[in-house]
Amino acid sequence: MLKGLDPILNADVLYALRAMGHGDDLIISDTNFPADSVARETVLGEVLRIDRPAAEVVRAVLSVYPIDTFVDDAAARMEVVGEPDTVLPVMEEVQAEVTAAGGPDMMSIERFDFYDRAKRAYAVIQTGERRFYGCFALRKGVIPPEEG
């Protein structure tokens, strides 16, 4: 246990988040997402796991991870097949965490386009989220230098 860090952030996740650079994508997926096979194509090459609800994982990640402010697609969600404008409760919960961290409104991405983005990501964290469409992409931003 470390002081000041959310205890659900395990060592493997912290290593990956620290190793990522500006513009790298992080995928946070539900339990139904093909996380292991997709993660094999990412930079990290293996799936990470935090067995908690998606919004809880996003809150923990965003406590240490800046969201990119230079691009329009810094926060995204997998859209419901055939219903691109539908926003499910899991998506609302995650949007609330993104907003609380100063992030933008999430854009929606068609399912197979989301899979393609996920394969190009730095890492995939599979959560314990069992609700459908609990899949999100967060692009890493920068931490500015301290004023001095």
C-alpha positions as CSV (number, residue, x, y, z in Angstrom):
1,M,0.0,0.0,0.0
2,L,1.3,3.4,-0.9
3,K,0.2,6.7,0.5
4,G,-1.7,9.0,-1.8
5,L,-2.5,6.3,-4.4
6,D,-5.8,4.6,-4.9
7,P,-5.3,1.1,-3.6
8,I,-6.9,-0.5,-6.6
9,L,-4.0,0.7,-8.8
10,N,-1.8,-2.4,-8.8
11,A,2.0,-2.4,-9.6
12,D,1.5,-3.6,-13.2
13,V,-1.0,-0.9,-13.9
14,L,1.1,1.8,-12.3
15,Y,4.1,0.7,-14.3
16,A,2.1,0.9,-17.6
17,L,0.6,4.3,-16.8
18,R,4.0,5.7,-15.9
19,A,5.6,4.3,-19.0
20,M,3.0,5.8,-21.4
21,G,3.8,9.1,-23.1
22,H,1.7,12.0,-24.4
23,G,-0.7,10.8,-27.0
24,D,-0.7,7.1,-26.0
25,D,-4.1,5.5,-25.7
26,L,-5.3,3.5,-22.7
27,I,-8.2,1.2,-23.1
28,I,-10.4,0.4,-20.1
29,S,-12.7,-2.5,-21.0
30,D,-15.6,-4.5,-19.6
31,T,-15.4,-8.3,-18.9
32,N,-16.9,-9.2,-22.3
33,F,-14.3,-7.3,-24.4
34,P,-11.7,-9.6,-26.1
35,A,-9.1,-8.0,-23.8
36,D,-6.4,-10.7,-23.9
37,S,-6.3,-11.1,-27.7
38,V,-6.5,-7.3,-28.3
39,A,-3.9,-6.6,-25.7
40,R,-1.4,-8.9,-27.4
41,E,-1.4,-6.4,-30.3
42,T,-0.8,-3.3,-28.0
43,V,2.5,-1.8,-27.1
44,L,2.5,-3.4,-23.7
45,G,1.5,-6.8,-25.2
46,E,-0.4,-8.2,-22.3
47,V,-3.7,-7.5,-20.6
48,L,-3.8,-5.7,-17.2
49,R,-6.7,-6.4,-14.8
50,I,-8.5,-4.5,-12.1
51,D,-11.6,-6.4,-11.0
52,R,-13.8,-3.4,-10.1
53,P,-16.6,-1.6,-11.9
54,A,-15.6,0.6,-14.9
55,A,-16.3,4.0,-13.3
56,E,-14.3,3.0,-10.2
57,V,-11.3,2.0,-12.3
58,V,-11.6,5.2,-14.4
59,R,-11.6,7.3,-11.2
60,A,-8.5,5.5,-9.9
61,V,-6.7,5.8,-13.2
62,L,-7.5,9.5,-13.6
63,S,-6.2,10.2,-10.1
64,V,-2.7,9.8,-11.6
65,Y,-3.2,10.0,-15.4
66,P,-3.7,13.3,-17.3
67,I,-6.1,13.3,-20.2
68,D,-4.9,14.9,-23.5
69,T,-6.2,18.4,-24.1
70,F,-4.7,18.8,-27.6
71,V,-7.1,16.4,-29.5
72,D,-10.8,16.0,-30.0
73,D,-10.8,12.3,-29.4
74,A,-9.1,12.2,-26.0
75,A,-12.0,10.3,-24.3
76,A,-14.1,7.9,-26.2
77,R,-16.7,5.1,-25.6
78,M,-17.7,2.1,-27.6
79,E,-21.1,2.9,-29.1
80,V,-24.1,0.6,-28.8
81,V,-24.4,-1.4,-32.0
82,G,-27.1,0.2,-34.2
83,E,-27.7,3.0,-31.6
84,P,-24.8,5.5,-31.8
85,D,-26.6,8.1,-29.7
86,T,-27.6,5.8,-26.9
87,V,-25.8,6.5,-23.6
88,L,-26.1,3.7,-21.1
89,P,-25.8,4.1,-17.3
90,V,-22.2,2.7,-17.3
91,M,-21.3,5.3,-19.9
92,E,-22.9,8.1,-17.8
93,E,-21.0,7.0,-14.7
94,V,-17.6,7.0,-16.6
95,Q,-18.4,10.3,-18.2
96,A,-19.0,11.7,-14.7
97,E,-15.5,10.6,-13.6
98,V,-13.9,12.0,-16.8
99,T,-15.7,15.3,-16.2
100,A,-14.6,15.4,-12.6
101,A,-11.0,15.0,-13.7
102,G,-11.3,17.9,-16.1
103,G,-11.7,15.8,-19.2
104,P,-14.0,16.3,-22.2
105,D,-17.3,14.8,-23.2
106,M,-16.6,11.3,-24.6
107,M,-17.1,10.8,-28.3
108,S,-18.7,7.5,-29.4
109,I,-16.8,5.0,-31.6
110,E,-18.4,2.3,-33.7
111,R,-17.6,-1.2,-32.2
112,F,-15.2,-2.4,-34.8
113,D,-13.4,1.0,-35.1
114,F,-13.1,0.8,-31.3
115,Y,-11.4,-2.6,-31.6
116,D,-9.0,-1.1,-34.1
117,R,-8.2,1.8,-31.8
118,A,-7.7,-0.6,-28.9
119,K,-5.2,-2.7,-30.9
120,R,-3.1,0.4,-31.5
121,A,-3.3,1.4,-27.9
122,Y,-0.4,1.3,-25.4
123,A,-2.3,-0.9,-22.9
124,V,-5.6,-2.5,-22.1
125,I,-7.0,-2.7,-18.5
126,Q,-9.9,-5.2,-18.3
127,T,-12.2,-4.4,-15.4
128,G,-14.8,-6.4,-13.5
129,E,-17.6,-4.4,-15.3
130,R,-20.3,-6.9,-16.4
131,R,-22.6,-4.4,-18.0
132,F,-22.5,-4.3,-21.8
133,Y,-20.6,-1.5,-23.6
134,G,-18.4,-0.6,-20.6
135,C,-15.4,0.0,-22.9
136,F,-13.5,3.3,-23.0
137,A,-10.4,4.9,-24.5
138,L,-8.4,7.6,-22.8
139,R,-5.6,9.4,-24.5
140,K,-2.7,10.5,-22.2
141,G,-2.0,14.1,-21.9
142,V,0.9,16.0,-20.3
143,I,1.6,17.3,-16.8
144,P,2.9,20.9,-17.1
145,P,6.0,22.1,-15.3
146,E,5.5,23.6,-11.9
147,E,5.2,27.4,-11.7
148,G,8.2,28.9,-10.2
